[in-house]
Amino acid sequence: MTTAVSPFPSADVCIIGAGPAGLMAAETLAAAGLAVQLFERKPVPARKFLMAGRGGLNLTHSEPLEAFLARYGSGRGLIEQAIRDFTPEALRSWCAGLGEETFIGSSGRVFPKSFKASPLLRAWQARLAGMGVTFRFSHHWQGWSAQGDIIFDTPEGSQAYTAPAALLLALGGASWPRLGADGTWQPLLAARGVDIAPFRPANCGFQVAWSPYFIEKAAGQPLKPLALSFGGRRIEGEAMMTAQGIEGGGIYALSAALRDAIETDGHAILTLDLRPGLDLKTLAQKLGAPRSAKSLGTWLRSAGGLSPLAATLLREPAAQGDDLATLVPQALALRIKTLPLRLEAPFAIDRAISSAGGLRAAALDGYRLRAIPNVYAAGEMLDWEAPTGGYLLQASFATGVAAARQILSACGKNLAN
């Protein structure tokens, strides 16, 4: 049994979801003088943001804006204007305003000098509290009642709140569900006629049908140096072998194209260069040296310069390694430089760094839902995806600002605030 109550008589906007998009929207709205109340499913805000901070908190990227925007592929239209209005430079300035200076790393990625998320989040929460933003934690959104009230599961039981003048949803995607964003909001909006693209894993690893021998020898080991190629793109990086397959930075960079190919063809062939620093001709010459009494693995390491893991992978059936001993030096060098690895399926979405899918562009007028009056959305629940490198957080921050500004415009507020 629920009772409809008003959370705050003076609340102008309620936001559901206290991740980067929701928090940035709350700040933008409060700075313009609106009373804001923010609901969060977890007992603390921004759990996924904090988890990302364990790796140094890659906030954004320093590359030129046009190249930056191209990283969003087919979802660019949903977030382009938001990023043009709240650029990577603007994000860095915002961080500095919270006392967290940033720097550009050797790869062009931007990090806070502390390399942590927690100091930034603490300063941010303090700022929001000082602006009058009110938080309600441990509130799991359950949709609307027949009367239009907003319903939450809470530690005290089910509660319903009178709908505010504007409601902003910043509920995240479907990756890392233990941190709060599990995509369970999809049927709630679909029931109201909102057009939603199914969620799919992004920045993910892939299943490989390894042999038991390879799993025993290689699981948990990094493969480097390495270059990976698919769909006309070549990425130099590294990969991690797991009992289920392969993952890591190089894999994530190609994961969208690999995932789409598997959906179309049932599998994808990823090409690995196990000696990226050596040209084919030189490698063939080295492999032409007499093998003598050396085992194949020892010879591949000594003559070919392969790591023990690379030599093991080269002989793996999943990488067409069953005919290795019969290859002449030129063919063997070509196999090392263009090793085909069959990928069977993406890892499950709960193991993915991010997700693709969500509210389609057709469901939105700017960031307002066409099907539901006075309801807006921002962040990863929109149908865009991006590689790692700061692009995910930048778009989340920027769409939070953009959705809030649209609400302000609807309220007739001065956007300069």
Secondary structure, 3 states (H helix, E strand, C coil): CCCEECCCCCCCEEEECCCHHHHHHHHHHHHCCCCEEEECCCCCCCHHHHHHHCCCCCCEECCCHHHHHHCCHHHHHHHHHHHHHCCHHHHHHHHHHCCCCEEECCCCEEEECCCCCHHHHHHHHHHHHHCCCEEECCCEEEEECCCCCEEEEECCEEEEECCCCEEEECCCCCCCHHHCCCCCCHHHHHCCCCCEEEEEEECCCEECCCCHHHHHHHCCCEEEEEEEEECCEEEEEEEEECCCEEECHHHHHHHHHHHHHHHHHCCEEEEEECCCCCCHHHHHHHHCCCCCCCCHHHHHHHCCCCCHHHHHHHCCHHHCHHHHHHCCHHHHHHHHHCEEEEECEECCHHHCCEEEEEECHHHEECCEECCCCCEEECHHHECCCCCCCCHHHHHHHHHHHHHHHHHHHHHCCCCCC
